[in-house]
Amino acid sequence: MRVAWIGLGVMGYPMAGHLVTRGGLEVTVYNRTASKAGRWSDAFRGPAAATPAAAAQDADVVFACVGNDDDLRQVTAGPEGAFLTMKRGAVFVDHTTASALVARELHGAAKARGLGFVDAPVSGGQAGAENGVLTVMCGGDPEDYARAKPLIGHFSRMCKLLGPPGSGQLAKMVNQIAIAGLVQGLAEAINFGMKAGLPMEEVIEVVSKGAAGSWQMENRHKTMIAGKFDFGFAADWMRKDLGICLAESRRNGAPLPVTALVDQFYAEVQRLGGGRWDTSSLIARFQNLDRTR
């Protein structure tokens, strides 16, 4: 099986590596910054290509994990895009968090060339990618998903087809909407407890075992209390994702009042210089508010 991978960021780099170390596959990679592709090639002994089209030449399955809708269009249907050289019957699997609109658009473009397309955004962050335990939400045609699923299994612990093209991206929006409100609630709770003079690590030890418990509480409460925010998904990326959610909500009529508010709170974090801080940095707003009162 010929496999290609496009995009070697903090997620794509380890995900592509798992195809080699766990899957025993030879993977040809492309990355916009060629030096990173070179480092990956040295680490995993796979060839690096100069363009997406060159990486995807005659590939059976091509994976991508890039920045946004425009990046995705460029590496698929652009003048040096993967669709130009993939053989008929091959499948393109997109792990980018993008819009449902672009997923449907590229599914149609792929089908016109005799290719499959699966939108497959992931959840689990950098740690999930490095440990190969991501959750993958998929949209597309069942036969294309069936071909992609065994390979996705090399870097995931949960993978499911949720409907037609765009369904994976819509499910990722559900994920991000839920996380945004949850992190804001956790930030408010921790700040409240600290203001009340409570021993917050002990408080969290208790409440995390009840109905308030969550992954965010379990894994981020200590760093939030300490004011350290270098542990995962960046505020800049979250704002990009929430922008996608809010745009989709305007199309489908689903109100997102909490999400819209939290998006503005992340904008405050960015103005504090925290664009690269992780999403738990919402609590930093309260510290800043205290200084400005």
C-alpha positions in Angstrom: 0.0 0.0 0.0 1.3 3.4 -1.0 0.6 6.1 1.7 1.3 9.8 1.7 1.0 12.4 4.5 0.6 16.2 3.9 1.2 18.5 6.9 3.7 17.8 9.7 2.6 20.2 12.4 2.3 19.3 16.1 -0.5 16.9 15.3 0.5 15.6 11.9 4.1 14.8 12.7 3.4 12.1 15.3 0.3 10.8 13.6 2.3 10.1 10.4 5.0 8.5 12.5 2.5 6.1 14.0 1.7 4.8 10.5 5.4 3.8 10.3 6.0 2.5 13.8 2.7 0.9 14.5 1.5 0.2 10.9 4.8 -0.8 9.4 4.0 1.4 6.3 6.3 3.4 4.2 4.9 7.0 4.2 5.9 9.7 1.8 5.5 13.1 3.4 5.1 16.7 2.3 5.4 19.8 4.6 5.3 23.5 3.6 8.5 24.0 5.7 10.8 21.5 4.0 13.2 21.3 7.0 10.5 19.7 9.1 9.8 17.1 6.4 13.5 16.4 6.4 13.5 15.9 10.2 10.6 13.5 9.9 12.3 11.6 7.1 15.4 11.2 9.2 13.4 10.0 12.2 11.1 7.6 10.4 13.1 6.7 7.2 10.4 7.8 4.8 10.8 9.9 1.7 9.9 13.6 1.6 8.4 15.1 -1.5 8.7 18.7 -2.8 4.9 19.2 -3.5 1.6 17.6 -2.3 1.2 16.3 -5.9 4.6 14.5 -5.7 3.9 13.0 -2.3 0.5 11.7 -3.5 1.8 10.2 -6.8 -0.1 6.9 -7.2 -0.9 6.7 -3.5 -3.7 4.5 -2.3 -4.4 6.6 0.8 -3.4 10.3 1.3 -3.7 11.9 4.7 -3.6 15.6 5.4 -3.5 17.8 8.6 -3.1 21.4 7.7 -4.2 24.8 9.0 -7.5 25.9 7.6 -9.9 25.8 4.6 -7.7 27.7 2.2 -4.6 25.5 3.1 -6.7 22.4 2.5 -7.9 23.6 -0.9 -4.3 24.4 -1.9 -2.9 21.0 -1.0 -5.8 19.1 -2.6 -7.1 20.9 -5.7 -4.4 23.6 -6.1 -2.0 23.7 -9.0 0.4 21.3 -7.2 -2.4 19.5 -5.2 -2.7 15.9 -4.3 -5.8 15.3 -6.4 -3.8 15.8 -9.6 -1.7 12.6 -9.1 -3.8 10.3 -6.9 -4.8 7.2 -8.8 -8.5 6.4 -9.4 -10.1 4.7 -6.4 -7.6 6.2 -3.9 -8.9 7.9 -0.7 -8.0 11.3 0.7 -8.4 11.5 4.5 -8.5 15.0 5.9 -7.7 15.5 9.6 -7.7 19.3 9.5 -10.3 21.1 11.6 -12.1 23.0 8.9 -15.6 23.9 7.8 -18.3 21.5 6.7 -18.6 23.5 3.6 -15.1 22.8 2.4 -15.4 19.1 3.3 -18.5 18.9 1.0 -16.8 20.9 -1.7 -13.7 18.7 -1.7 -15.7 15.5 -1.5 -17.4 16.6 -4.7 -14.1 17.5 -6.4 -12.6 14.2 -5.4 -15.5 12.2 -6.7 -15.3 14.0 -10.0 -11.8 12.6 -10.3 -12.8 9.1 -9.2 -11.3 9.5 -5.7 -12.7 9.1 -2.2 -12.7 11.8 0.4 -13.3 11.5 4.2 -13.4 14.5 6.5 -11.9 13.2 9.8 -11.1 15.9 12.3 -9.5 14.7 15.6 -9.8 15.4 19.3 -7.2 14.7 21.9 -4.6 17.4 21.4 -0.9 17.1 21.0 -0.6 14.5 23.7 -3.3 12.4 22.1 -1.4 12.5 18.8 1.9 11.7 20.3 0.4 8.7 22.3 -1.7 7.5 19.4 -5.0 7.8 21.3 -6.9 10.3 19.3 -10.7 10.4 18.8 -11.6 10.7 15.1 -15.0 12.0 13.9 -15.6 11.1 10.2 -17.9 12.1 7.4 -18.1 10.6 3.9 -19.1 7.5 2.0 -19.1 4.2 3.9 -16.8 2.5 1.4 -14.2 5.2 1.6 -14.4 5.2 5.4 -14.0 1.4 5.5 -10.7 1.7 3.5 -9.4 4.5 5.7 -10.4 3.1 9.2 -7.7 0.5 9.6 -5.0 3.0 9.0 -6.6 5.7 11.2 -6.5 3.0 13.9 -2.8 3.3 14.2 -3.1 6.7 15.9 -6.6 6.6 17.5 -8.6 4.8 20.2 -12.0 5.9 18.8 -13.0 6.3 15.2 -16.6 6.5 13.9 -18.4 7.4 10.7 -21.1 9.9 11.7 -22.8 10.6 8.4 -22.3 12.0 4.9 -19.6 14.5 3.8 -19.1 17.3 6.4 -20.5 15.2 9.3 -17.0 14.8 10.8 -16.4 18.5 10.8 -19.9 19.2 12.3 -19.1 16.7 15.1 -15.8 18.4 15.8 -17.8 21.7 16.1 -20.0 19.9 18.7 -16.8 18.9 20.5 -15.3 22.4 20.5 -18.6 24.1 21.6 -18.8 21.7 24.6 -15.1 22.3 25.6 -15.4 26.1 25.4 -18.2 26.3 27.9 -16.6 23.7 30.1 -13.2 25.4 30.3 -14.9 28.8 31.1 -16.9 27.1 33.8 -13.8 25.5 35.3 -11.9 28.9 35.1 -14.8 30.6 37.0 -15.0 27.9 39.6 -11.3 27.8 40.3 -11.1 31.6 40.5 -14.1 31.7 42.8 -12.6 29.1 45.1 -9.2 30.9 45.3 -11.0 34.2 46.1 -12.9 32.4 48.8 -9.6 31.2 50.3 -10.2 27.5 49.7 -7.4 25.0 49.3 -8.2 24.5 45.6 -6.2 21.4 44.9 -8.0 19.6 47.7 -11.3 21.0 46.6 -10.8 19.7 43.1 -9.8 16.3 44.5 -13.2 16.1 46.0 -15.5 17.6 43.4 -13.7 15.9 40.5 -15.1 12.6 41.8 -18.7 13.9 41.5 -20.9 15.3 38.7 -18.5 18.2 38.1 -15.7 16.0 37.0 -14.2 16.2 33.5 -11.0 15.6 31.6 -10.2 19.3 31.7 -10.7 19.4 35.5 -8.5 16.3 36.0 -5.7 17.3 33.7 -5.6 21.1 33.9 -6.7 22.2 37.4 -3.1 22.3 38.8 -1.7 24.3 36.0 -4.6 26.7 36.0 -4.1 27.3 39.8 -0.4 27.9 39.1 -1.1 30.2 36.2 0.9 28.0 33.7 -0.5 27.6 30.2 2.0 25.7 28.1 0.2 22.4 28.0 -1.7 21.9 24.7 -4.1 23.4 22.3 -3.5 27.1 21.8 -6.0 29.9 22.3 -5.3 31.1 18.7 -6.4 27.7 17.4 -9.4 27.6 19.6 -10.6 31.0 18.2 -10.2 29.6 14.7 -12.3 26.6 15.6 -15.0 28.7 17.4 -15.2 31.0 14.4 -16.0 28.0 12.3 -18.7 26.9 14.9 -20.2 30.4 15.0 -20.3 30.7 11.2 -22.1 27.3 10.9 -24.6 28.3 13.6 -25.5 31.3 11.5 -26.3 28.9 8.7 -28.2 26.3 10.6 -30.0 28.6 13.1 -28.7 27.0 16.3 -28.0 29.7 18.9 -24.6 29.7 20.5 -24.7 32.4 23.2 -22.2 30.8 25.5 -19.8 29.9 22.7 -19.9 33.5 21.3 -19.2 34.9 24.8 -16.3 32.5 25.4 -14.9 33.4 21.9 -14.7 37.0 23.1 -13.0 35.9 26.3 -10.3 34.1 24.2 -9.9 37.4 22.3 -9.1 39.0 25.6 -6.5 36.3 26.2 -5.0 37.1 22.8 -4.8 40.8 23.7 -2.9 39.7 26.9 -0.3 38.1 24.7 -1.6 34.6 25.3 -2.4 33.5 21.7 -0.1 30.6 22.1 -1.2 29.8 25.7 -3.3 26.7 26.0 -7.1 26.9 26.2 -7.1 26.7 30.0 -5.7 30.3 30.0 -9.2 31.6 30.3 -8.5 31.9 34.0 -5.8 34.5 33.2 -8.6 37.0 32.4 -9.6 37.0 36.0 -6.0 37.7 37.1 -5.8 40.6 34.6 -9.2 42.0 35.8 -7.8 42.0 39.3 -4.8 44.0 38.3 -6.9 46.6 36.4 -9.5 47.3 39.1 
